[in-house]
Amino acid sequence: MDAQTAGRVLAALVICSGHNKGCDECPAYDVEATGEAQQKRCNELLSDSNIEKALETMRE
């Protein structure tokens, strides 16, 4: 995972866990996605494996 993608994953994690920003500020947000499709995008971006990879990438 490259640093830009890792940054997107970690930004989404902060936005989703903090509830202090709207979903429209999340890197996973797609204005054209329906509710179910949007949830799938979020789940994929914030999968455990992606979070682990993002943390490893940023530690390097």
N, C-alpha and C positions, 0 to 999 in steps of 0.2 A: 504494500500500500504506500502510495506517495504521500508526502507531507500535506499537500492540498486536500486530498481525500480524507486524510486523518483529521485535519482541521474541521472539515465539514461534519464528520461523525461526532467529534467532541463538541462542536457548537450545537448540534442537534440535541445531544445528550443534556447539555446545560439548559437549553431552551425548554426542552420537554420536562425535565425534572424540576426546574425552578418555578414554572408556571407564572413567571413574571413578564413573559413576552408572548405575543400572539403566534399562532402557528404559521402565519404568513411570513414570519421572520426566520423560520426554520429552513435549513438547506434542503430538506426532504419535501418541502411544500411545493405543490404543483397546482396552480389555479384551475387548471382544466381537469384535474382528477376528481372523481366522485368520492364520496365518503369511504367506501370500501377500498377503492383503488388507492386513495390517499393513506389509509391505514396500513395497507400493504407496503407502500413506499417507506413509511416511517418504521415499520417493523423490520424491513430489510436493512435499512441504514443503521438501525440501532440494535442489530443482532449482537449477541454476546461475542461472536467471533470477530465482527467488525470493530467492536469497542476494544477488544483485546489487541487486535492488530493496530488500531489507531494509537493506543497507549504505547505499544512497543515502538512504533514509528517515531513518536514524539520523544521517546527516551533516547533514541539514537543520536 
